[in-house]
Amino acid sequence: PLTIGETHIIPSTLLKEDRRLNIFLPDSFNKAKPYPVIYVLDGSMHEDFLHITGLVQFFNLQFNMPQAIIVGISNVDRKRDFTFHTNKKDLQKDYPTTGHSEPFLGFIENELQPYIRNTFRTNDTSYIIGQSLGALLATEILLYHPQLFTHYFIISPSLWWDDESLLEKAPALLAAHTARPYFVYVSVGAGEHKIMQRDAKSLYDLLSKNYGNNARLSFNLMPKENHATILHNSLYEGLQVLFPYKEN
């Protein structure tokens, strides 16, 4: 067998189900050393876990990115977990299980993160990576619980959800922030719907207005990408903002 990580099953009281975690540990993993943690939404083996793990390993090798523990959160029902409640009948019809992001956020804060901290030595750096509905959830976390992560990768966020109600609430939520993340990266593809492009830029503008120089922000309109192709290249370019290549 070719083993690149571990699978952990944790029971969730809040979600009333067991959840599978795919966990990658660095090749030189040292139990006594604290590591950053990268949390990957859509983190199943057949989703984004493998290629994001490979990308991070490449940045460890070539871009002096610190080694990190990668936690892929396998999906059970992403439409249920990544969306907040809506009264829109068309969305309720198209997404019949929708509207349960609040218990999923509780799972992340009160069950998942404590489990990882108790199982491994971690430092104060934590990433969350989400795309599409996953980026909608990452935005919800950023606006309501910014202290949960230091680095937010919000890629092609589905901010159209519930007639853009999260964007409408964003100014008041941001104004009330006392905790701010270290880094927020927002991206969208030029091949995506104009509403997706507009909403992503609006989110970035709101963050810039409210955070000023108190957080490191980056916006990336990717000319060659669409909703299906953007994730890998966007994450590559986002990590380059943090860890630019330098000749040894």
Legacy VTK file of the C-alpha trace (Angstrom):
# vtk DataFile Version 3.0
C-alpha trace
ASCII
DATASET POLYDATA
POINTS 248 float
0.000 0.000 0.000
0.989 3.602 -0.668
0.050 5.550 2.450
-0.011 9.345 2.460
-2.007 10.000 5.593
-4.489 8.851 8.179
-8.241 8.514 8.320
-9.967 9.466 11.558
-13.651 8.968 12.329
-15.018 11.321 14.964
-18.537 11.193 16.410
-20.328 14.529 16.293
-22.939 15.217 18.921
-23.932 18.451 17.174
-24.412 16.831 13.756
-25.696 13.531 15.189
-23.458 11.519 12.887
-19.905 10.267 12.505
-17.593 12.403 10.355
-14.582 11.214 8.407
-11.354 13.199 8.393
-8.524 12.656 5.934
-5.312 13.841 7.587
-1.928 14.406 5.965
1.126 14.670 8.183
4.439 16.044 6.865
7.101 13.510 5.870
9.323 14.678 8.731
6.437 14.835 11.186
7.637 15.304 14.754
5.094 14.742 17.524
6.891 17.257 19.730
6.769 20.062 17.151
3.732 22.352 16.728
2.388 22.717 13.175
-0.015 24.981 11.312
-3.263 23.289 10.320
-4.924 23.575 6.905
-8.625 22.655 6.939
-10.030 21.655 3.551
-13.765 21.791 2.945
-14.795 19.269 0.271
-11.971 17.206 1.738
-13.008 13.706 0.628
-10.483 11.536 -1.198
-12.484 11.885 -4.430
-12.809 15.657 -3.993
-10.024 18.125 -3.139
-7.900 16.403 -0.496
-5.336 14.740 -2.752
-4.522 17.573 -5.111
-4.422 20.202 -2.349
-2.100 17.960 -0.351
0.191 17.668 -3.369
0.097 21.410 -3.931
1.023 22.163 -0.328
3.849 19.636 -0.463
5.163 21.369 -3.612
5.135 24.708 -1.788
6.995 23.086 1.110
9.683 21.964 -1.321
10.015 24.968 -3.623
8.547 28.032 -1.894
9.691 27.623 1.727
6.135 27.262 2.956
6.195 25.831 6.490
5.118 22.231 6.740
1.558 21.807 7.948
-1.010 19.255 9.005
-3.780 19.053 6.390
-7.269 18.058 7.517
-9.716 17.156 4.790
-13.315 17.179 6.012
-15.165 14.532 4.035
-18.625 15.525 2.921
-21.871 13.885 3.914
-24.201 16.491 2.402
-22.405 19.682 1.373
-25.623 21.445 0.329
-26.930 20.893 3.832
-23.745 21.799 5.704
-22.466 24.734 3.635
-25.673 26.789 3.312
-27.585 28.885 5.809
-31.374 28.993 5.998
-33.296 30.584 3.158
-36.979 31.284 2.680
-36.599 31.313 -1.097
-38.947 28.644 -2.440
-36.887 27.953 -5.542
-33.773 27.283 -3.473
-35.707 25.110 -1.036
-36.936 23.097 -4.008
-33.511 22.788 -5.652
-31.703 22.222 -2.339
-34.198 20.263 -0.214
-31.749 19.565 2.628
-30.453 23.121 2.768
-29.967 25.482 5.667
-27.847 23.745 8.292
-24.572 25.647 8.253
-25.028 26.743 11.877
-24.650 23.241 13.391
-21.792 22.544 10.975
-20.012 25.694 12.167
-20.596 24.506 15.713
-19.020 21.174 14.751
-15.937 22.954 13.375
-15.493 25.211 16.397
-16.496 22.935 19.257
-15.681 19.423 18.044
-13.319 19.362 15.054
-10.756 22.000 16.037
-10.519 20.777 19.664
-10.078 17.217 18.385
-7.187 18.233 16.124
-5.557 20.308 18.884
-5.851 17.403 21.334
-4.561 14.812 18.835
-1.611 16.768 17.406
0.566 19.645 18.507
-0.574 22.730 16.623
0.450 26.375 16.598
-1.695 29.480 16.205
-1.830 29.382 12.381
-4.896 27.798 10.794
-6.166 27.911 7.234
-9.577 27.219 5.766
-9.971 26.505 2.055
-13.390 26.584 0.417
-14.691 26.845 -3.132
-18.226 27.551 -4.390
-20.649 26.599 -1.596
-17.567 25.844 0.499
-16.453 29.435 -0.042
-19.919 30.619 0.977
-19.390 28.768 4.245
-15.852 30.165 4.607
-17.305 33.668 4.141
-19.962 32.990 6.761
-17.240 31.896 9.184
-15.165 34.978 8.374
-18.088 37.319 9.009
-19.521 35.649 12.109
-16.531 33.840 13.651
-13.354 35.452 12.270
-11.258 34.181 15.179
-11.592 30.554 14.070
-8.943 30.825 11.347
-5.983 33.044 10.584
-5.946 32.409 6.811
-9.046 32.331 4.602
-8.996 31.091 0.995
-12.383 32.040 -0.462
-12.517 30.791 -4.040
-15.522 31.428 -6.318
-17.859 32.097 -3.382
-21.544 31.386 -4.001
-22.602 34.689 -2.475
-25.673 34.729 -4.717
-27.229 32.401 -2.128
-30.445 33.758 -0.568
-30.411 36.801 -2.878
-26.993 37.895 -1.604
-28.256 38.329 1.956
-24.826 37.540 3.450
-23.280 40.418 1.499
-26.046 42.717 2.718
-25.253 41.838 6.333
-21.486 42.032 5.834
-20.915 45.763 6.558
-22.548 45.594 10.000
-20.838 42.301 10.832
-17.424 43.582 9.784
-17.875 46.814 11.705
-18.427 44.792 14.864
-15.259 42.704 14.448
-12.735 42.814 17.251
-10.813 39.788 15.968
-9.364 39.931 12.468
-7.692 37.225 10.391
-4.127 37.567 9.213
-4.807 36.825 5.536
-7.865 36.686 3.275
-7.617 35.673 -0.369
-10.684 36.029 -2.612
-10.699 34.805 -6.204
-13.138 34.319 -9.058
-12.830 33.315 -12.693
-13.464 35.635 -15.629
-15.344 32.721 -17.171
-17.843 32.631 -14.311
-21.238 34.301 -14.214
-21.106 38.087 -13.915
-22.980 37.883 -10.605
-20.241 35.618 -9.208
-17.592 38.098 -10.330
-19.461 41.082 -8.919
-20.147 39.440 -5.567
-16.553 38.278 -5.082
-15.231 41.772 -5.806
-17.874 43.291 -3.497
-16.739 41.029 -0.678
-13.123 42.036 -1.213
-14.039 45.737 -1.306
-15.983 45.431 1.948
-13.055 43.677 3.604
-10.648 46.342 2.359
-12.868 49.137 3.636
-13.339 47.637 7.085
-9.976 45.946 7.715
-7.713 48.563 6.164
-4.123 47.629 6.965
-5.136 45.369 9.847
-5.276 42.281 7.629
-3.453 41.146 4.532
-5.954 40.976 1.665
-5.725 39.778 -1.918
-8.219 39.656 -4.798
-7.612 37.602 -7.919
-9.793 37.802 -11.041
-8.436 34.869 -13.024
-8.747 35.482 -16.783
-8.542 31.851 -17.932
-10.641 30.134 -15.263
-14.293 29.192 -14.876
-16.224 27.700 -11.963
-15.087 24.174 -12.779
-11.387 24.878 -13.337
-10.488 27.585 -10.848
-9.697 25.831 -7.575
-6.238 24.359 -8.124
-4.699 27.259 -10.044
-6.328 29.788 -7.737
-4.929 28.136 -4.649
-1.505 27.984 -6.321
-1.589 31.730 -6.988
-2.963 32.488 -3.535
-0.167 30.575 -1.847
2.320 32.453 -4.019
1.085 35.701 -2.465
2.060 34.347 0.927
5.166 32.459 -0.131
6.755 34.039 -3.220
9.488 32.042 -4.901
13.028 33.018 -3.992
16.226 31.655 -5.491
18.340 29.856 -2.931
LINES 1 249
248 0 1 2 3 4 5 6 7 8 9 10 11 12 13 14 15 16 17 18 19 20 21 22 23 24 25 26 27 28 29 30 31 32 33 34 35 36 37 38 39 40 41 42 43 44 45 46 47 48 49 50 51 52 53 54 55 56 57 58 59 60 61 62 63 64 65 66 67 68 69 70 71 72 73 74 75 76 77 78 79 80 81 82 83 84 85 86 87 88 89 90 91 92 93 94 95 96 97 98 99 100 101 102 103 104 105 106 107 108 109 110 111 112 113 114 115 116 117 118 119 120 121 122 123 124 125 126 127 128 129 130 131 132 133 134 135 136 137 138 139 140 141 142 143 144 145 146 147 148 149 150 151 152 153 154 155 156 157 158 159 160 161 162 163 164 165 166 167 168 169 170 171 172 173 174 175 176 177 178 179 180 181 182 183 184 185 186 187 188 189 190 191 192 193 194 195 196 197 198 199 200 201 202 203 204 205 206 207 208 209 210 211 212 213 214 215 216 217 218 219 220 221 222 223 224 225 226 227 228 229 230 231 232 233 234 235 236 237 238 239 240 241 242 243 244 245 246 247
